[in-house]
Amino acid sequence: MNDPTRAKVEAWLRYYRDIGVKDFYRDRASRIVTEMLATPGNQTASGRIGLSLEEPMKPLSQPALSRVAVQPLSAPALPILQSASLFDAADRVEGDTLESIRADIGDCTRCRLHKARTNIVFGVGNPKAELVFVGEGPGHDEDIQGIPFVGRAGKLLTQMIEAMGLRREDVYICNVVKCRPPENRLPERDEIATCSPFLMRQLGVIAPKVIVCLGACAAQTLLATNAGISKFRGQWFDFHGSKLMATYHPAYLLRNPPAKGEVWNDLKKVLTLLGREVPKRAAQR
Ligand code: SF4
C-alpha cells in the first residue's frame, strides 16, 4: 500500500472509530469483493476490481438512519428512507461517555459546516436525563455561546420546559448537527449523515425514557423518514428502548403562535408517559 492510500485508509478508520464503529469483519468484505469480481465489467485490465481506495473520501449516505429500528406505536407507516447498515455497530458503544464523545468530535472538520462556526455546540443538561430534546442545529446565539437553544427560540423552549414543571438542568438538549449552518439554512443530507452518529452516541449514553424531536429535521433523521412532520407529530415511536415523539420547533411557534396549543398537548403526553402530573397552571393555558 503506498503512502497516499495508507493516509486515506487511516483517515477512514479514524472517522469510523470516532463515530463508534470499532470492528471490521473480513469475511463480509471478502464476500462483497468476491461478488464484485464475479460480476462482468467490474474488473479492470489489470484484473483489479473497478473500485479503488484511490477514490476520494465521500460523505456517507444516511448512516445514522440505518441503525434506527423504529416501531410506530399507533402511527400509520412512514415512508422509511433506504440506507446501508454501517452504523449498527455505533449503537450504545460499551464504555462510552458524553466526555469521550466530545473528545472524539475534537476540533471537528469532518463536514463543511466547520468553516463558518465559532463554537461546536455539543449539548447541555443532565447526562442522566429522562427527557432529551433534539433540535436541528445551532443558530447565531448558540454558535457564539457554544450552548444549544439560547436564542429567542431557546428562551421559548426554556418556558416550555418550565411549564412542564421541569428545569433546563433536569433535561438534556442537543442538536442533529453540532455546527451552525450558514444563514441558518437547514443542514444538508451529507452534513447530517456525517454528524448524526455523534447524536446517536449521545442518545445511547443518556438512554432517556423520552426523546422529543423539535422540528422536521430531527424527527426525520431519527425516524429515518422523509414524511412531513404533520403526518406523525404527537405520535409515539419506539426508538432503541426510548419512546420518541416529534413536535414543532420553537422557532416555528414564534412564527405561528396558534400552534403552541398543539405542542402543549404533545408535552402533556410526555409528562403522562414520564409519570408526572401536568402542572395545573400550565394545564389551563
Ligand atoms: Fe464536525 Fe458535526 Fe461540525 Fe460537521 S457539523 S464539522 S461533522 S461537529
Boltz pocket constraint, residues with backbone or C-beta under 6 A from the ligand:
constraints:
  - pocket:
      binder: B
      contacts: [[A, 105], [A, 108], [A, 109], [A, 110], [A, 111], [A, 112], [A, 113], [A, 114], [A, 120], [A, 177], [A, 178], [A, 179], [A, 191], [A, 194], [A, 195]]
      max_distance: 6.0
